[in-house]
Amino acid sequence: MDKKIFPALCALLLILTLTAGALPVRASTVASTPTDLTSCADWPEAPEISSECAILMEARTGSILYAKNAEESCYPASVTKIMAALLTLENCSLDETVTFSYRATHDLEAGSTHIARTEGEELSVEDCLYAVLLASANEVAQALAEHVSGTIEDFADLMNERAQELGCTNTHFTNPTGLNDEEHLTTCLNMAIITRAAVQNSTYLQIGSTLTYTIPVTNKNDEEHPIAMKHQLVRDGADHYDGAVTGKTGYTTLAGNTLVTYAVREDMELICVIMKSDGTHYEDTVSLLDYGFDNFTMYQLCETDTSPVDEETARSSAALAEASISEDEWLVLPSTLDFSVLDTSLDVSGSETGTVGTIHYLYEGTELGSAALTVAAAESLPESEENEETGEAQTADTESTRKDGWLSRLRGGLTRLHSRLTRLPVLSSLSALPQVQNHPWLFWALPLVVLVLIILIILLLLSLRGGGGSRNRRRRPRSSRRHSSYGYLDRGHRGSRRRKGGNKYKMKL
């Protein structure tokens, strides 16, 4: 076989690997459904607020601590840009170049906020995200939408699809800006769910918590453009709220004032959403954040509930006897309630690998939260000291657990790979075909057939091209090969150094 075949194959495989690896990774979907605790007995008395719609959610647990018309349809105004920014991060790299179209820069309401970008101007995705989250620039939000999806309408469809994935049931977006549109609606509950997903993205949190930023010189603008955080509770000053990390302001004639705030103190993470407000949005937000931080306590369940399974249940199941609660399971309770007064119920219908059950925490018949019971990985369990028969049984169980874990990881990897591949324009069109939807295996088979054909064509061309050259090289005298360029390439390879990348985005809350 010609020696050129191997470099060609390696190059082809490298291109495919880099193409898949360069795709942005979607932030994990917040799977747990928000738990409304406001009907719980002995609940702390909530403050009175003037805004028509509001919600206070604890972000770690998804627990709702306060709600006022939280599922009423509202115009969100510019808090819409939280979803626009999240989708951009999930579908783009920060160093990609965004080119502003005529529509993005001109199809705007009179008086809407902007940073004066013009048609044909270029900015990086990173610069655009700062402009959207800090300066609420509408033309930038529209340019990002076109960059991600091609058109503003297609991006709105993507926004609605993502909202459904997150569990939003009463949301319909028509644009990435939140500018006036009677069909552009959501709820306080849905915006809290979307914000909860956004703040789990470290890059979103880094950008959204920045107080000042400078938009650099561009191909159309030879002057830098400084921008600053608009959210009064987040930025420095007399109105700064202790613990406020990020948030988004909003106002339109249809929506009135809207406000989203994310604040953290110790282990508690609060999300407050205000809509249909007539100028009291900051005052109401402070009242609700104070209410949350002053009246509730966070419990890390692995430390608080060290014996989640009673002795009788443990004796009946070896798996439950070894079960424990992971470190990322939390419960929020009113400070007036002690954890010891809670009732618990055990559900052993866990289906995920490593999960053997779920423990539910209740007070006066109301469920306040739950936690998955898991067992340690087979390789981390201590060696058996029992007799040979028991040891063989445990070995079989361990092998089965390892097999199930391996299969689960494989299925998860294939699922993530499929999700990434369907983001590519060509493969996205392929996955949308009715034949592929009816027969999912075609999604993998068709590209594989094309890949095999491409490789065969490359091999054929190399074989035809390299046939005569190989004979000529065999006739060359030994002296003429001493000065081959391979030696130069080898020296260059030995002299090369790997560059170390650093973490460009660092944040300390």
N, C-alpha and C positions, 0 to 999 in steps of 0.2 A: 504493500500500500504506500502511496506517495506521502512523503513527510509533511507536505503542505496540508494534508487532510486534518491532522491533529490540531494545528493552530487555528484552522478555520472552525472546527467543531468547538474548540474551547472559546473562541471569540463569540460564536453564536450563543452558547450557553451562558457566557458572561453577560451578554446584552439582555437575554431573557431574565436573568437573575436580578440585574440592576433595575430593569423596568418594573418588576414586581416589587422590589424592595423600596423603590422611590415613591411608591404610592403612599399617601398619607393614611395614618391609622385612625380609624374612628374611635372616639372616646367611648368607653364602655357605657352601655345604656343602663340607666338607673332602673333596676328590675323591680324593686319593691314598690308596692302601691302605697301612696300616702295614707297614713292612719289618722283619722279624725278623732282627737281625744277630747274635744270640747264638750261632749255630752257626758263625760265621766263625772261620777259623784265626787263631792268635795273639791271641785275645781276652783282654782283661785279666781277671784272676781276680776274681770277684765276692765280696762279703762274705756271710757266713752271717746269715740273719735268722730270727726265731722265728715270725713270722706265717705262716699256711698258704698264703696267696695274695698275690701282689704283682706289680707291673710298674713299670718305669721307661722312659718314652718321651721322646724328644727331640721337642718340639712343632713346630718349624719343618719338620722333615723327615718326622715320623711314624715315625722309626726306633726300634725297640725295643732298648734297651741291656741290659735285664735282665728276666727273666720267671721266675716261680715259680708253677706252676699257674694261669697267667694266663687260661686259658680255662675254668676250672672254675666251675660255677654257684655263686653265692653270694647271700646276702641282703645288699643294699647298705646298709640302714638309711637314715639321713638324707642321705647323699651323693646319694640320689635327687633331692634338691631342686636340684641343679645342672641337671638336665634340666628340672625344673619352672620354674626361673627363666629358662632360655634360651627355652623356649617362650612364656613370658609376654612377654618382650622382643620376640619375633618376631611376636606377635599383638596387642599392646596399646601404647598410648601411656602415658608415665609419668604424665600428669595425669588419666587416667581414674579414676573413683570406683568403688571396690569396696565393695559392701554385704554384710555378713556374714549368712549364713543361720543358721537354727537347727541344721541338720545340720553346717555348717562348725564351729560353736562347741561342739557337744555330742557329735558322733560321733567321739570320741577315746579312745585307751587311757588307763587310769588311770595317772597319773604322767608322761605324755608332756609334752614341753616346749611352752610357750605364752607369750603375752604378755597374757593375760586380756582378750581381746576378747569382746564380747557380741553377741547377735542384734540386727540392725538397725544396728549400728555401721558407720561409713563411714571408709575410709582411701583415700588415693591408691594407685595401682599402685606408684609409687616407694617410698612408705613401706612397703608390703607386701613389696617385694623386699628392702629392708634388714632387715625382720623375719625373712624366710625365710633369707637368706644369713648374717646375723650371729647372730641369736638362735635360729635353727632352729625358729621358731614353727609348730607343726603346724596350728593352726586358721587361720592366715594362708595357709599353702600350700593348704589345702582351699578357702578363699574365693577365692583366685586361680584355682584350677582351675575352680570354678563360674563365675567371671567370664569366663574365656576360652572355655569349651566348654559351659556350661550345667549340666553334671553332672560329678561326679568320675569316673564311669565313662567318659564321652565324652572327658574330658581324658586319662585313661589310654590310651585308644585313640590319641589324638593323640601321646602320648609314644612309643608303640610304633611308630607310623608314622614319626615323626622319627628314631627310633633306626635303623630300617631304611634310611632315606635316607642316614644317616651311615655305613652299612656294618656296623652291629651285627647279628650273626647269632645270638646266644644270649642275648637279653634279652627279658624280659616284665615290664612294669610293670603294677600293678593300682591304684596310688594315687600321689598327688604327694608323699607324706610319707616313705615308706620304713618306716612302722610295720608291725608283724608281719603277714605274710601269706605263707603257704607257696608261693603262686604268684608272688610278687613277687621276681624273680631277675634277676641280670645277672652279668657277669664283670669282672675287673680290666681286661682288654683293652678291653671295651666301654665301661667308665667312663672310661678314658683317652681313647678316641675322642670321647666326649661332652664331656669336659672340654676337649679340644683345640678343639672347635667353640665352646664357651662363651667361652674366653679370647680368641678372635678377635673377639668382640663387645665393643666399647669400653665400652659402658654396663655390661655385666656386670662387666667388669674394674674399672670405677670403683666400683661398688657393692660388689663382692665383696672389694675390697682396703681398704675403709674400716674403721677400727679402732673408732670409736665413733659412735653416731647417737642422735638423740632423736626418738621417735615423738611427734608433736604432739598437742595437745588435739583431741578429736573431739566429735561430736554426742552421744556416750554417756559420754564420759570427760573430765572437766575438769582432769585432771592429765597433764603430759607423762610419757613413759615412756622413760628412757634404756636403750639396749642396747649391747652391746660384742661384738667379735670373740671367738669361742670357741676358734679354732684357735691353739694355743700357739706354733707356729712362726711364725705370721704376726703375732700381736699383740706389742706391746712387752713387754720383760721379759727375765729371765735365759734363758728357753728360746727366744727369737727366733732364727730361722735366717737367716743372711746371704743375702739374695736372695729369700727367701720373699715372694710377692706376694699370693696368695689361696689359698683352699682350703676344705674342708668336712669337718666332723667327723660321726660317726655312731655310734649304739649302739642295739641292741635285744637282747632276750634270745635271739632266733633268730640274729642276725647276729654278735654279739660286737662288738668295736671295728672300725670302718672309718674310713679317712682318705684324703682326696685333697688333694694339695699341688701348687701350681704355683710354681716358683722360677726366677728369671732371673739370670744372671751374664754380662755382656758379650753375646756373640752366642748363647749357649746358653740354651734354654728347656726346662726339665725338668718333666715331669708324673709324679708318683709316686702310685700307688694301692695301698692296703693293705686287705685284707679277711681275715675269719676270724682276727682277732687277739685275743689274750688279754692285753691291757694293754701290749703292746710296740710298738704302732703308731707312736708318735712316735720311739722309738729306732730302729726299722727304717727309717722314712722318712729320718731323718738319715743313716743308714749308706748308703742307696741314693743320696741326693742327693750326698753326698760322693764316692761312687764315680763318679757321672756327671761331676761338675765336675772331679774330679782326674785322670780317666783318658781323657778324650775331648777332641777339638778340632773346632771348626766351621770349614768352608771355604766361603767365598762363591765359587761356581764361576765367575762371570763374571770374577773377578780371578785365581783360581788356574789355570783352564784357558782361557787366552786364545786358544789355537789348537785348538779342539775337532775340527776337520776336517783330515785330512792333505792334503798338496799334491795327491796323485794323485786323491783323491776330489773335491777342490775343482775340479780341471781338468775333471772329468767332469760337473759340475753347477754352473751359474752360481748357482742358488739356494743350494746348500750353501756355495759360496764366500763368499757374503754373510752366512751364518748366524752367529749369536752366541747366547750364553746370557744370559738375563735376570737382573736383579739379585736376584730373589726365589728363585733356585735355590741350595740349600745342600746340603752333604754333611757328615756327622759321621763321624769316624774315630777309632780308638784313637790316643792320643798317641804310641804306639810305632811306628805306621805312617806312613811318609812318603807324601804324595800321589803322588809320582813312581813308586811301585811298583805302582800300580793298572793293570789292563788296562782297555781300553775297547772297546766294540762300538757300531756305528752302525746304527740302524734308521731307514730313510727312508720309513716308512709313515705319517708324520704326516698327520692329516686335518683338524685345525683350521686356520682361516684364519690365515696368517702362520707356521704351524708347518711346517717342512720335514723334521723328523726328530727322533729322540730318541737321546741318547747315554747308554749304560749304563756304570757304573763297577763293576768287579769286582776281587776279590782272592781268589786261590786257588780260582777257580770260583764264589765266592759274590758275588751282586750286592749292593753296598752302597748303591746309589742310582742315580738317573737324572736327566736334565735335558732339557727341550725345547729344540730348536734353532729359533730364530725369525729372520725377516728383518725389517728395518725397514720401516715404512709407506712406500708408494710415493712420497708427497709429500716424504719426508725424504731420499730417495736423491739423490746428486749427479747433475748433468746429464751426459748422454752426450757424449763427445767423439769417438765413432766415426763411421764414414761414414753416409751417408743411409739406406742399407738397414738397417744395424744399428739406427740410431736409430728407424726406423719400427717395427721389431720390438719394441724396448724400449718404445716408446710404446703399442703394442698390449698388451704384457704389463702395463704400468702400468695401462691402462684396465681390463683384466680383473681385476687385483688390487684396484683401487678398487671395481669392481662387486661382486666377491666380498665385500670388506670391508663394503660398504654393505648387501648382502643379509644378511650375517651379523649386523650390528648390528640390522637390522630384525627378523630372526628372534628374536634375543636379547631385543629390546624387547617383541615380541609375547608371547614366552614369559613374561617377567617380569610383563607386564600381565595375562596369563591367570592366573598364579599369584596375583596380588593380588586379582583380581576374584572368584576362586573362594573367597576368604576371606569375602566378604559372605554373610550368611545366605541371602538369596533366591537369589543366583547359585550358592551352594554346593549348594543343593537342586536347582537346575536341572542343574548339571554331573553330579549323581549319577543322573539319570534314565537308564535303559537306552538310550532312543532317542538321547540326546545322546552317550552313550559310544560307540554304534555309528556315529553320524554327528557328529563333533566340530564341523563347520561350523554345526550348529544352535545351539551355545552362543553364537555371535556373531550368527546370523541372527535368532533369536527376540527378544533384547533390542533389536536394531536395529528390528525391525518395531514393537515396543511403543513405542519412542522416537519413531518417525515418526508413529504414531497419536496420541501425546500432543501432539506439535507441531501436527499438523493440527487437533486439538480446540481447542488454545489459539488458533490462528490464527482458527478459526471463531468462537469466543467473542469474541475481540477485534474481529473484523470486525462481528459483530452488535451488540456493545455500542458500538462507536465510530462507527457509521454516522451516527446522528443528531447526535452530538456534533461531528463534523467539519463538518456543515452549519451548526450553530449558531455554530461558531468563525469560519466564513467571513463571517457576517453581523455580527459584533461590530465596532464602530467602532474606528479605530486608537487612539484615546485610551484605550480600556478595556484595551488590551493593553500599555500602557507599564509597568504595575505588575505584570506577570507574575512569578510566583515563580521563573522560570528564571534571572533575574538573580541572585537570592539564592543559588540553588544553585551558579551559576558562581562567585560570590565565595567560597562555602564550599569549593568544590573547589580554587580557587587557594590558599586559606589552609591547606589540609590538608598534613600532613607525614608522611612515611613513618617508621615506628618501626624502629630498628635493633635486631635481635636479637643477643644475645651467646651465646657458648658457655657454658652453665650448668655443664657437666660437664667439668672439666679435671682432668687426672691427670698426674703426673710420677712415673715409676717410678725 
